[in-house]
C-alpha cells in the first residue's frame, strides 16, 4: 500500500508515462503473500516503437519489468525484499506458461528496477553491482542472471533522456533542476501536462498534512509556481472549451473533463461554475454523474 504522497506521486507518474506503450499496473498484488509491486509493466509491441520519448525510462522497460521507486536512499534489506518480489513474479509467470504449455524464454523473464535518490558504495559493493556507462552514469546492474538494475538518481546525466526519472524521485537540487527543465518544455510535449497534474496533486496532498519537515516545506515552495502555471492553464482551457462547446453539441463531454480537473484544484462548486461560465446546477449535476 502506498504510504506517502511522494510514493503515490512516483507510482502514478511512472504508470502514466508507460500507459501509452503497454499495460502499466500500480500496486500489483503478489499471490504468495499480501505484498505489492509498485509498478508492473508489460510493453505492447504494437505501441512501444514510440517509446523513445521516454528516454532512459523507455530503455528500461523494453521488456516486462517491476519498477520500485524509493523516496529515501535504498538499503540492503530494500534490495533483498524487492528481489523476493521479482522471484515471486517470475514463478507466477512460469506457472502460467506451464499451464498454457508454452515456453518462457530468458527474454520473457521479468527484470527488476530499483530507483533511489542515491546509492552508497557499500551497498553497490555488497551486491557486486557494476555501473554501465553505455546506459548512463548512475545505472548499475547486479550479475546478469539476477536481472536487477539499480538507478542512482543523483548520478544521472542532466538531459531530457533522464528528466522523467529525475522528476519522480529525487529531492532538493536535483529535483529543482528537473522541475526547472519541465517548466521550459513546450505545452505540446506529450508528458508535460501529465507531470504537471501529478506534481500539483503532490503539492495539494503535502499542504493538507500537519507537521511538515523542512524538505517537505521546501518542496511545496518549489512546486508553487508550477502549480499556479498548471492551474492557470486548466482554467484557461476550461473557459475556452466551455464557451466553444456551449455553442455546439458535445458540451457535456467537455464539462465532464473540465469540472473534475478544476475541483481537484480545490475550487468550490461556485468557483468552478464562474470559471466555466455555467450555472452552479450544471456543475453539481456533472459532478454527481461522475461519482455515479
Backbone torsions as a table, in degrees:
resi	resn	phi	psi	omega
1	UNK	NA	140.2	178.6
2	UNK	-70.0	130.5	-173.2
3	UNK	-101.7	-26.4	-175.1
4	UNK	-133.9	160.5	175.3
5	UNK	-58.1	-33.8	179.1
6	UNK	-63.9	-43.2	178.2
7	UNK	-61.3	-46.0	-179.5
8	UNK	-61.1	-43.4	179.3
9	UNK	-60.0	-48.3	-176.9
10	UNK	-62.1	-45.1	-177.5
11	UNK	-66.0	-46.8	-178.5
12	UNK	-68.2	-34.6	178.8
13	UNK	-65.5	-48.3	178.8
14	UNK	-60.0	-45.2	179.9
15	UNK	-62.5	-39.2	179.1
16	UNK	-64.5	-37.7	176.3
17	UNK	-62.8	-37.9	-169.3
18	UNK	-88.9	-23.8	-174.2
19	UNK	-55.4	-36.2	179.3
20	UNK	-66.0	-13.0	-171.8
21	UNK	-115.3	0.6	-178.8
22	UNK	170.2	-151.6	-178.6
23	UNK	-108.8	114.6	179.7
24	UNK	-111.3	125.6	-176.4
25	UNK	-124.9	119.9	178.3
26	UNK	-90.4	153.2	177.4
27	UNK	52.8	46.9	-178.4
28	UNK	-73.2	122.8	-179.5
29	UNK	-76.9	144.2	176.5
30	UNK	-105.7	131.3	-169.0
31	UNK	-71.6	-21.3	-176.5
32	UNK	-64.6	-32.2	174.9
33	UNK	-161.8	174.8	-176.8
34	UNK	-78.5	87.5	175.9
35	UNK	-137.8	161.6	-178.1
36	UNK	-133.5	144.2	169.4
37	UNK	-88.0	133.1	-177.2
38	UNK	-58.4	-53.3	175.4
39	UNK	-139.7	125.7	173.8
40	UNK	-108.9	129.3	-176.2
41	UNK	-130.7	133.6	172.7
42	UNK	-123.2	112.3	-177.3
43	UNK	-67.3	145.0	174.5
44	UNK	-96.6	113.4	-176.7
45	UNK	-56.5	-29.9	-177.9
46	UNK	-72.2	-22.6	-176.6
47	UNK	-108.7	-21.1	-165.5
48	UNK	-74.4	-10.3	-179.9
49	UNK	-65.3	-18.1	180.0
50	UNK	-96.0	12.8	-173.4
51	UNK	-75.8	-3.2	-179.0
52	UNK	-61.2	-21.0	177.5
53	UNK	-65.8	-14.3	178.4
54	UNK	-88.8	-6.9	178.4
55	UNK	61.8	-130.7	-178.2
56	UNK	-59.7	-39.7	178.2
57	UNK	-59.0	-37.7	178.1
58	UNK	-63.3	-39.5	177.1
59	UNK	-65.3	-38.4	-177.4
60	UNK	-64.1	-31.2	-171.8
61	UNK	-109.9	28.9	177.7
62	UNK	-68.6	-22.3	173.5
63	UNK	-122.3	164.8	-179.7
64	UNK	-57.0	140.7	-172.4
65	UNK	-158.5	163.2	171.7
66	UNK	-106.2	134.8	176.8
67	UNK	-117.2	123.0	-178.2
68	UNK	-123.4	95.7	177.9
69	UNK	-84.3	140.6	179.2
70	UNK	-121.4	135.8	177.1
71	UNK	-76.1	-35.6	179.4
72	UNK	-109.6	164.7	-176.8
73	UNK	-57.4	131.3	-177.7
74	UNK	-71.6	147.6	178.1
75	UNK	-116.3	175.7	-177.8
76	UNK	-56.6	-46.5	-177.0
77	UNK	-63.5	-33.1	177.8
78	UNK	-61.5	-44.4	-178.9
79	UNK	-66.4	-42.3	179.2
80	UNK	-63.3	-42.4	179.4
81	UNK	-63.2	-43.5	-179.9
82	UNK	-69.5	-33.7	175.5
83	UNK	-61.6	-37.5	176.6
84	UNK	-64.2	-40.1	176.0
85	UNK	-60.6	-43.9	179.5
86	UNK	-58.7	-44.2	179.7
87	UNK	-64.4	-39.6	178.2
88	UNK	-62.4	-43.9	179.2
89	UNK	-66.2	-41.1	178.8
90	UNK	-60.0	-44.4	178.8
91	UNK	-65.6	-37.3	177.5
92	UNK	-61.1	-43.3	179.5
93	UNK	-68.1	-37.2	176.9
94	UNK	-64.0	-41.7	178.7
95	UNK	-63.3	-41.3	178.9
96	UNK	-64.6	-43.3	179.4
97	UNK	-63.0	-39.8	179.9
98	UNK	-65.1	-41.8	180.0
99	UNK	-66.9	-28.8	179.2
100	UNK	-92.8	1.3	177.7
101	UNK	58.0	45.9	174.6
102	UNK	-125.5	161.2	-178.0
103	UNK	-98.4	130.4	177.1
104	UNK	-91.7	107.6	-177.0
105	UNK	-75.8	168.2	177.9
106	UNK	-59.7	-38.7	-179.4
107	UNK	-66.3	-24.5	-179.4
108	UNK	-83.9	-11.4	178.7
109	UNK	-69.5	141.2	-177.0
110	UNK	-72.4	156.1	174.9
111	UNK	-113.2	149.7	178.1
112	UNK	-109.6	131.3	175.0
113	UNK	-119.8	125.5	174.6
114	UNK	-109.1	125.8	-176.1
115	UNK	-112.1	120.7	-173.0
116	UNK	-131.9	145.6	176.4
117	UNK	-55.4	-35.8	177.5
118	UNK	-160.1	161.3	178.8
119	UNK	-135.1	128.2	-177.2
120	UNK	-73.8	148.7	175.7
121	UNK	-56.4	-34.1	-179.5
122	UNK	-63.5	-42.5	178.2
123	UNK	-66.2	-44.3	179.2
124	UNK	-60.4	-44.2	179.9
125	UNK	-65.7	-39.3	-178.1
126	UNK	-63.5	-27.6	179.9
127	UNK	-105.9	10.8	-178.8
128	UNK	53.1	39.1	-179.6
129	UNK	-79.8	134.8	-176.2
130	UNK	-120.0	133.4	178.5
131	UNK	-72.4	140.1	178.9
132	UNK	-118.9	98.4	-176.1
133	UNK	-72.1	-13.1	174.2
134	UNK	-64.4	-33.0	175.5
135	UNK	-78.2	-63.4	179.4
136	UNK	177.4	157.4	168.9
137	UNK	-62.2	143.5	-179.2
138	UNK	90.1	0.8	177.8
139	UNK	-107.0	118.2	-176.9
140	UNK	-120.8	148.4	178.5
141	UNK	-126.1	138.2	169.4
142	UNK	-76.4	169.7	178.9
143	UNK	-46.0	143.0	-165.0
144	UNK	-48.2	-48.2	-173.2
145	UNK	-70.3	-14.0	177.9
146	UNK	-77.0	-22.7	176.5
147	UNK	55.5	49.4	-179.7
148	UNK	-128.5	129.7	176.0
149	UNK	-119.4	143.6	179.0
150	UNK	-117.5	133.0	179.6
151	UNK	-115.1	116.3	174.4
152	UNK	-93.2	102.4	-171.8
153	UNK	-59.2	-38.6	-176.4
154	UNK	-69.2	-12.0	-179.4
155	UNK	-102.0	-4.1	-177.5
156	UNK	-68.2	146.9	176.0
157	UNK	-65.9	145.1	-177.4
158	UNK	-90.8	94.8	171.6
159	UNK	-160.4	176.2	-171.9
160	UNK	-59.3	-32.2	-177.6
161	UNK	-61.1	-25.8	-178.0
162	UNK	-108.4	1.1	-172.3
163	UNK	-57.3	-45.2	-173.4
164	UNK	-65.1	-31.6	176.8
165	UNK	-76.2	-39.6	-179.5
166	UNK	-69.1	-30.4	177.1
167	UNK	-69.0	-42.3	-172.2
168	UNK	-67.4	-40.4	-155.7
169	UNK	-124.9	-15.3	-175.4
170	UNK	-96.0	173.7	179.5
171	UNK	-134.8	173.7	174.0
172	UNK	56.4	-130.2	-170.2
173	UNK	-59.4	-44.0	-177.3
174	UNK	-66.7	-44.6	179.3
175	UNK	-67.9	-38.9	177.2
176	UNK	-58.7	-43.0	178.8
177	UNK	-62.2	-44.2	-178.9
178	UNK	-65.3	-40.7	178.7
179	UNK	-64.3	-39.7	177.0
180	UNK	-61.0	-41.0	177.1
181	UNK	-64.6	-40.1	179.6
182	UNK	-60.7	-43.9	-176.6
183	UNK	-66.7	-20.6	178.8
184	UNK	-88.3	-8.3	179.6
185	UNK	-69.0	146.9	176.7
186	UNK	-65.7	150.1	-177.8
187	UNK	-62.1	-18.7	-179.2
188	UNK	-82.3	-6.6	-177.8
189	UNK	-60.6	135.2	-171.8
190	UNK	-61.5	-25.8	-176.5
191	UNK	-111.8	-1.3	-176.5
192	UNK	-60.8	-51.6	-177.2
193	UNK	-66.0	-34.6	177.4
194	UNK	-59.0	-46.5	-177.9
195	UNK	-71.5	-40.0	178.7
196	UNK	-57.5	-43.2	179.5
197	UNK	-65.1	-43.8	-179.2
198	UNK	-64.9	-41.8	179.1
199	UNK	-66.7	-37.1	177.7
200	UNK	-65.5	-39.7	177.0
201	UNK	-65.6	-37.4	177.6
202	UNK	-62.5	-44.8	179.0
203	UNK	-60.3	-44.7	179.7
204	UNK	-62.0	-42.6	-179.9
205	UNK	-64.6	-39.2	179.3
206	UNK	-68.1	-40.4	-178.8
207	UNK	-63.9	-26.7	-179.1
208	UNK	-78.2	-8.9	-177.8
209	UNK	-92.0	157.8	177.9
210	UNK	-104.7	160.9	175.4
211	UNK	56.3	49.3	178.2
212	UNK	-69.4	144.2	175.4
213	UNK	-84.9	178.1	-175.5
214	UNK	-62.2	-41.2	179.4
215	UNK	-61.1	-42.6	-177.9
216	UNK	-68.3	-40.7	177.0
217	UNK	-64.4	-39.6	177.9
218	UNK	-64.7	-38.2	179.3
219	UNK	-66.0	-38.9	177.4
220	UNK	-60.2	-43.3	178.9
221	UNK	-64.1	-39.7	179.1
222	UNK	-65.7	-37.5	-175.8
223	UNK	-82.0	-15.9	-173.9
224	UNK	-60.2	-47.6	177.8
225	UNK	-61.6	-38.8	178.8
226	UNK	-63.9	-41.5	178.2
227	UNK	-61.1	-45.1	-179.6
228	UNK	-64.5	-37.4	177.8
229	UNK	-63.6	-47.7	-179.4
230	UNK	-64.6	-41.8	179.3
231	UNK	-59.2	-44.5	179.8
232	UNK	-63.2	-39.3	179.5
233	UNK	-66.9	-41.1	179.1
234	UNK	-64.3	-44.3	179.9
235	UNK	-62.8	-44.2	-179.5
236	UNK	-63.9	-43.4	178.4
237	UNK	-63.1	-42.4	179.4
238	UNK	-62.2	-41.3	179.0
239	UNK	-63.0	-47.8	-177.4
240	UNK	-62.5	-47.1	-177.8
241	UNK	-68.9	-36.3	178.9
242	UNK	-64.0	-42.6	179.4
243	UNK	-68.8	-43.5	-178.4
244	UNK	-65.0	-48.4	-175.7
245	UNK	-75.7	-14.2	174.1
246	UNK	-66.3	-19.6	179.5
247	UNK	-102.9	5.3	-176.0
248	UNK	-137.2	162.8	170.2
249	UNK	-69.0	152.4	-179.2
250	UNK	97.5	6.4	-179.4
251	UNK	-59.2	-37.6	-177.6
252	UNK	-61.4	-38.1	-178.9
253	UNK	-64.5	-41.2	179.5
254	UNK	-67.1	-43.1	178.4
255	UNK	-61.8	-34.3	179.6
256	UNK	-63.7	-26.8	177.6
257	UNK	-88.1	-40.5	-173.7
258	UNK	-75.9	-41.2	-175.2
259	UNK	-60.4	-52.7	-179.5
260	UNK	-63.0	-34.3	179.3
261	UNK	-63.2	-41.7	-179.4
262	UNK	-73.1	-37.3	177.9
263	UNK	-64.2	-35.4	179.2
264	UNK	-66.1	-20.5	177.1
265	UNK	-77.5	-5.5	179.4
266	UNK	95.2	7.2	178.0
267	UNK	-73.9	148.0	176.1
268	UNK	-77.3	167.8	177.9
269	UNK	-58.7	-41.1	-178.9
270	UNK	-64.8	-40.4	179.3
271	UNK	-66.7	-40.3	177.3
272	UNK	-61.8	-43.7	179.9
273	UNK	-61.2	-41.4	-179.9
274	UNK	-66.8	-40.9	-178.9
275	UNK	-66.3	-38.6	-178.4
276	UNK	-89.2	-4.9	179.4
277	UNK	58.0	50.1	176.1
278	UNK	-134.0	169.2	179.2
279	UNK	-71.6	151.2	177.5
280	UNK	-59.9	-37.2	-179.4
281	UNK	-60.4	-35.6	179.8
282	UNK	-67.5	-43.0	178.4
283	UNK	-62.4	-43.9	178.9
284	UNK	-61.2	-41.7	-179.0
285	UNK	-66.2	-43.7	178.9
286	UNK	-62.4	-45.0	-180.0
287	UNK	-61.7	-42.2	179.0
288	UNK	-65.6	-39.8	178.8
289	UNK	-63.0	-39.2	-179.9
290	UNK	-67.4	-37.3	178.2
291	UNK	-66.4	-33.1	-179.9
292	UNK	-79.2	NA	NA
